[in-house]
Each structure stands twice: as C-alpha cells, then as structure tokens.
Amino acid sequence: MAKQKISFYDVKTKKKFETENYKIVDKSGRKFAVSKSPAGTHECWRVVSKEFADKNK
C-alpha cells in the first residue's frame, strides 16, 4: 500500500512542500511524520494522529 501524500512546512526556508517520502516516529507518546527538506539537509517534523500513523507505517 502506498503512503498518503502529506504537506510539511519547512521553518528554515518558510515554504510548504508535499511528499510521500517520510517516516513515522513515536516520541514521548506522540506520533510524528518526519521528512527531509527538499531545500537542504535538515528534517521537517509534523504531528500526526495515531490512526494516520498506523495506516502509513
């Protein structure tokens, strides 16, 4: 099953981007989608629901 395309906001470049290339990370009981920024080498994090994380692992 293909991952769902979601949007991220890159704080350093102040631009939004959409991608299907992300990983789900569990940190302190919260679920995050983490993706590399297309404009640099840093990561962009986004909070996601538990249901979304379970569907898109």
N, C-alpha and C positions, 0 to 999 in steps of 0.2 A: 504494500500500500504506500502510495506517495505521500510525502509530508504536505501539509497545508501551507500555502504561501502566506506569510505574515509580514507586517511592516515593523521596522525598527526606527528609532530616532537616534542619530549619531550626534552626541552632545558636542564633540570637539569640532566637527565641521558644520553643525547646525543644519543638517539635512536629513530627510527621511529616505529610507530605501526599503524595498521589499525583497525577500529571499525565501528560498526553501531549504537553504543550507544553514541549519542551526542544530544545536544540541540542547537537550533538556537537562537542567541541573537542579538538584534538590539542595537547598541551603537553608538551614535553620527552620525546616518545616515548610518553607515556601518553594514554589516551583518557578523556575526562570527558563526562558529561551535565550541562548547565548549564540551570537553570530560574530564573525569577523567583519570589520568595517570595509567596504569596498574602496574607501579613500585613504586607508592607512593600515597599520598593523595592529591597532587596538581592537578590543572587543566591545560589543554593544549588548546590553542586557535588557530583557523585558520580562515583567511579571506575567505569568500565565496561570490559568485555572488548573486545578488538579485533573479535571476531566480532559482538558486540552492536552495536558502533559501525558496522560495515559494513552490517548489516541495517537500521539505524534512522537513516540519514543524512537 
